[in-house]
């Protein structure tokens, strides 16, 4: 049986795409990846930084938690926006909870649990405009990880080369 010429051409293109000499890679070269540097804060600053501030605009939102009458929206590395959701069609901004290094949260009743860099803090949010830190578990969590997995960290940003007592509370892009 003889195949029409168009079928032969299509078959050769399909099979040709399956063959590879291994010289091409789908993985970008390390120099093509964006580079990041850690944002550092002293332990003293970290522990005194948690506070309620006036509401502010969302910039880099992360996780959302809906509980009771409030919505909690994480602002990556910065803290948590609090919205009164009594009228779901019109949520009203109530406060911004500054929590450096924050990426995750959980709420149970009037308690908010949040990562504060490497620490786990428990906040009383019965009045979200006047939060109180009830407890802090130091170094309960791993260091805040860079945005890219398996990223090669420049020598000057390695943990051994950071100031004593500094903790990572975020990451900044330094090279596109």
C-alpha positions as CSV (number, residue, x, y, z in Angstrom):
1,X,0.0,0.0,0.0
2,X,1.3,3.4,-1.0
3,X,0.8,6.5,1.2
4,X,-0.1,9.8,-0.3
5,X,2.8,12.2,-0.3
6,X,1.2,14.5,2.2
7,X,0.9,11.6,4.7
8,X,4.5,10.8,4.3
9,X,5.5,14.4,5.0
10,X,3.3,14.6,8.1
11,X,4.7,11.4,9.4
12,X,8.3,12.5,8.9
13,X,7.6,15.8,10.7
14,X,6.0,14.0,13.6
15,X,8.8,11.5,14.0
16,X,11.5,14.1,13.5
17,X,10.1,16.0,16.5
18,X,10.5,12.9,18.7
19,X,14.2,12.6,17.9
20,X,16.6,14.8,19.9
21,X,20.3,14.9,20.4
22,X,19.9,16.2,23.9
23,X,21.6,19.6,23.1
24,X,18.4,21.6,23.7
25,X,17.0,22.1,27.2
26,X,13.7,23.5,28.4
27,X,15.5,24.6,31.6
28,X,16.7,28.2,31.4
29,X,20.3,28.9,32.1
30,X,21.0,30.1,35.7
31,X,22.0,33.5,34.4
32,X,18.6,33.9,32.7
33,X,16.7,33.4,36.0
34,X,15.8,36.5,38.0
35,X,18.0,37.0,41.0
36,X,16.7,37.9,44.5
37,X,18.2,39.1,47.7
38,X,16.8,38.6,51.2
39,X,15.1,41.5,53.0
40,X,16.5,41.4,56.5
41,X,15.3,42.8,59.8
42,X,16.8,42.6,63.3
43,X,15.2,40.3,65.8
44,X,14.3,43.3,68.0
45,X,12.6,45.1,65.1
46,X,10.7,42.0,64.1
47,X,9.3,41.5,67.6
48,X,8.2,45.1,67.9
49,X,6.8,45.5,64.4
50,X,3.5,43.7,64.7
51,X,0.7,46.3,64.8
52,X,-2.6,47.5,63.4
53,X,-2.4,50.3,60.9
54,X,-5.0,52.2,58.9
55,X,-6.3,50.3,55.8
56,X,-4.2,50.5,52.6
57,X,-4.5,49.3,49.1
58,X,-3.8,45.7,48.1
59,X,-0.5,45.4,46.2
60,X,0.6,41.7,46.2
61,X,-2.2,39.7,47.7
62,X,-1.7,36.2,48.8
63,X,-4.0,33.9,50.8
64,X,-7.5,34.8,51.8
65,X,-9.3,33.6,54.9
66,X,-13.1,34.2,55.4
67,X,-14.2,33.9,59.0
68,X,-17.0,35.3,61.1
69,X,-17.8,38.7,59.7
70,X,-14.2,39.5,58.5
71,X,-12.1,38.7,55.5
72,X,-8.4,38.5,56.0
73,X,-6.2,38.9,52.9
74,X,-2.4,38.3,53.1
75,X,-0.1,41.0,51.6
76,X,3.0,38.9,50.8
77,X,5.8,39.5,53.2
78,X,4.0,42.6,54.6
79,X,1.0,41.6,56.7
80,X,-2.7,41.1,56.5
81,X,-5.6,43.3,55.3
82,X,-8.8,43.1,57.3
83,X,-12.2,43.7,55.7
84,X,-15.6,43.8,57.4
85,X,-17.6,41.4,55.3
86,X,-21.0,41.9,57.0
87,X,-22.3,43.0,53.6
88,X,-20.5,40.6,51.2
89,X,-21.5,42.8,48.2
90,X,-19.6,45.7,49.8
91,X,-16.7,44.6,52.0
92,X,-15.2,47.5,53.9
93,X,-11.5,47.9,54.7
94,X,-11.0,48.0,58.4
95,X,-7.3,47.8,59.1
96,X,-3.9,46.5,57.9
97,X,-2.1,44.3,60.3
98,X,1.7,44.9,59.8
99,X,3.4,41.5,60.2
100,X,6.8,41.4,58.5
101,X,7.6,38.2,56.8
102,X,4.0,37.1,56.7
103,X,2.8,34.6,54.0
104,X,0.2,32.5,55.8
105,X,-2.6,32.8,58.4
106,X,-5.3,31.0,60.2
107,X,-8.1,32.2,62.3
108,X,-10.1,30.6,65.1
109,X,-12.6,32.7,66.9
110,X,-10.9,35.9,68.0
111,X,-7.4,34.5,67.5
112,X,-5.3,35.0,64.4
113,X,-2.2,32.8,63.9
114,X,0.4,34.1,61.5
115,X,4.0,33.6,60.5
116,X,6.1,36.6,61.4
117,X,9.3,35.7,59.5
118,X,10.6,32.5,61.3
119,X,8.2,33.1,64.3
120,X,4.6,32.0,64.8
121,X,2.6,34.7,66.5
122,X,-0.9,34.5,68.0
123,X,-2.9,37.8,67.9
124,X,-6.1,38.8,69.6
125,X,-8.3,40.2,66.8
126,X,-11.4,40.8,68.8
127,X,-10.9,44.5,67.8
128,X,-9.0,44.3,64.5
129,X,-8.0,48.0,64.8
130,X,-6.2,47.3,68.1
131,X,-4.6,43.9,67.8
132,X,-2.5,42.5,70.6
133,X,0.3,39.9,70.4
134,X,-0.7,37.2,72.8
135,X,2.2,34.8,72.2
136,X,5.3,34.3,70.0
137,X,7.0,31.1,69.3
138,X,10.5,32.0,68.2
139,X,12.0,30.2,65.3
140,X,9.0,27.9,65.1
141,X,9.1,28.0,61.3
142,X,11.8,27.6,58.6
143,X,13.4,30.7,57.1
144,X,11.2,32.6,54.6
145,X,12.1,30.9,51.3
146,X,13.0,32.7,48.1
147,X,10.3,32.9,45.4
148,X,12.2,30.4,43.1
149,X,12.9,26.9,44.1
150,X,16.5,25.7,43.8
151,X,17.7,29.3,43.4
152,X,21.4,29.8,43.6
153,X,21.9,32.4,46.3
154,X,24.8,34.9,45.7
155,X,27.7,34.5,48.1
156,X,27.0,37.9,49.9
157,X,23.4,36.7,50.7
158,X,24.3,33.4,52.2
159,X,23.2,32.9,55.8
160,X,26.8,32.9,57.0
161,X,27.3,36.4,55.5
162,X,24.3,38.1,57.1
163,X,24.5,40.4,60.1
164,X,24.2,38.6,63.5
165,X,20.6,38.5,64.8
166,X,19.1,39.3,61.3
167,X,16.1,37.4,60.1
168,X,14.7,37.1,56.6
169,X,11.3,38.8,56.2
170,X,11.0,38.8,52.4
171,X,12.8,38.7,49.1
172,X,13.5,41.5,46.5
173,X,14.3,41.0,42.9
174,X,17.7,42.5,42.1
175,X,18.2,41.3,38.5
176,X,15.5,40.6,35.9
